[in-house]
Amino acid sequence: MRMQSRIAAAAAAITLGLSAFASPASATTLGPEPGAGPISAQADAYPCSGQVGTRDGRPIYNCPLWGGALDVYANNSDPRLGGNWIVGTVNSANTNWFWCQAPGGWYGSIYGGNVWWAETKADNLAKGWLPVYYFKGGGDNEPDGSLRHC
């Protein structure tokens, strides 16, 4: 009888724990609406800086990246679906500048992914989008904690 009670209690705990992941609010919320200001940087261990200047008349922010030669895409759609191609690269040891971020298609690997993309220019000066997946800090499917929304 005690074993059945423990099994029932464990099943209830698992069900309650999993329900947090299945709630409609958490499943559909991607962050503030486009055009909203920055969100709280509490969950982001390495948020982008405050505004550091302007490029093409728009404010820019420096954001810490994982480094290396990172591909910049023509738009913020899922590259696996076609219609999104590489327009250049950002060769960044630590940071790069960005105008803003917006949700788009999923980008990632077996280690996680993100639906947020940040607008910038590649080293060849082509405008494009870099997946926020390459930003330091934050979590899967979360925007950067301080980069403004497009």
N, C-alpha and C positions, 0 to 999 in steps of 0.2 A: 504493500500500500504506500509506504513512504517513497519507494522508487517511482511509482506512478505519479505521485504528487510532485516529485522533483522533475520528472520528465515534463509534466504539464506546466510547471513553473518556468522551466527552461524554454519550452515552446512559446509560451506567452511572452517571455522576455525577448526572444528572437523576433517574434512577430511585431512587438512594439518597437524594437530597434530598427527593423527594416521598414516599418511604416514611415519613418522620417525621410527615408530615401525615396519613397514612392508617392509622397504627398504631391498633389498637383502644383502647389506653390513652388516647391523646390525643383520640380521637374521642368517648369516652364520659365522660371525667372532667370534672366541672363544679366541683370543689372539695370541701371537707370536707363531711361528712354534716350535714344539718340538726341544729341543737342544739350543734354543735361550736363552740369558741371562735373568735376571730379568726384569720385566716391571716396569714402573713408579709406585711408591707407592702413587700417589696423591689421588686416589679414595679409598684407603684402610686406614681406620682410625687406624687399628692395624696390620701393616705388620709384617712379620717374621723378625727376627734379621738378621744381617749380619752373615757370617760364624763364627761358634763358636768352631769348631774343626772338627774331622773326625771320622767316624765309618766304619769299613770294608774298609778302604782306600778311602772313599768318603767323600766330605765335608758335614757337617750337619748345620742346621739352627734351632733356637728355634722359635716356632710359638705359639701365644696366642690362646687358645681354650676356648670354653664355659664351659669346665670342666665336671667332672663326669666320669663314666666308659663308654668309647666310643669304639664301635666295630671296629676292624681292619679286613679288608676283604682280601681274597686271591689275587684278581686282581681288576682292576678299571672298571669293567663292571657293568651294572645295576643289582643289586641283585634280583630285581623282575622278571628277565627273566631266572633265574636259571644259574648254572655254576659258581656262585660266592658265597663263603661261608665264615663264620666268622672263622678266624684263632686265634684270641685272642682279648684282650682289652687293651686300654691305660687308666689307672686310673690317670687322670690328673686334678689337681685343677685349674691350670692356663695355663701351657705351655707344649709342648712336642717337641722333636727334629724330624726333617724330612730331607730326602736327597733331594727330588725334587718333582715337581708336573707335572701332565699330564692330558689332557682331556680324559674322558671315558664316561661311562654310567651315566644317570641322577640319582641323589639321593636327596631326600628331603621329604617334607611334604606339608600340605595345606598352610603352611606359606611361602613357597618358596623352592628353590632347587639349585643344582649346578651340573655341569658336570665335574668339576675338582676334582682330587684326589691327595693326597700327599703320597709318599712312606716313610715308616718308619718300625720299628719293634715293635710288641706288647710287653707287659710286660713279656710274656712267651718266648720272643726272636724270635718268628716267624715273618719272613718278610711279609709285606703286605701293604695295602693301606687304608688310612682314608679319608673319604669324606671331601673336603674343606668346605662343608656345615657347619661343626663344628668349623671352624676358626672364630675368632672374626674379625669384620670389613669386608669391601668389599661388593659386591652385588651378587645377583643371577647370576649364570652362568659366574662368573668372577674368574680368578685365583687370588691367593694371590699376593699382590703388589710387593713383594721382594723375594719370594722363587724361586730358579732357576727352569728351565724347564728340564724335563728328556730327 
